[in-house]
Each structure stands twice: as structure tokens, then as C-alpha cells.
Amino acid sequence: MPTAEAPFRLIANEITAKIKSGELAPGDKLPSTSQLADQYNVSPGTVHRALSLLHDRDLIIGQPGRGTYVADHSSK
């Protein structure tokens, strides 16, 4: 019997798809952790794990006190 994918991976995959499709463009600000937790009906810790995964994939960057943004790879 197949197991369901972990919620943090589902969130990370959905945000990744939005970035790759252009729905989320470089420099776009992501919703806050609490907003994402409400949107996906998960705990803030689950959202944090998803965002950590996206950060590890270099898809997002965090700016302390300002928020989390889609990474801009055009200058690389």
C-alpha cells in the first residue's frame, strides 16, 4: 500500500511548481509561515520544514525581519 507523501514535501513541491511555472517570479515575497500554515492546514513547524527544503534547493532566500522571497538566479 503506498504511503502518503509528507505534508512538508507536498508544500515544498507545490511552491516549487509555482516558481517553475512563473506563477511566483524571482523577488516575489512568499506568505508568512503562519499564513502558509493556515493555507495548508498544517503546523508552523511543517511549513518551516518545507521552507528549509526550498532554501536547500536554492529556490528561496530569507531576509531577516523582512520575509522570504523567491530567489533570483538571473545574475548567476
Residue, then its C-alpha position, 0 to 999 in steps of 0.5 A: m500500500p503506498t504511503a502518503e507523501a509528507p505534508f512538508r514535501l507536498i508544500a515544498n513541491e507545490i511552491t516549487a511548481k509555482i516558481k517553475s511555472g512563473e506563477l511566483a517570479p524571482g523577488d516575489k515575497l512568499p506568505s508568512t509561515s503562519q499564513l502558509a500554515d493556515q493555507y495548508n492546514v498544517s503546523p508552523g513547524t511543517v511549513h518551516r520544514a518545507l521552507s528549509l527544503l526550498h532554501d536547500r534547493d536554492l529556490i528561496i532566500g530569507q531576509p531577516g525581519r523582512g520575509t522570504y522571497v523567491a530567489d533570483h538566479s538571473s545574475k548567476 
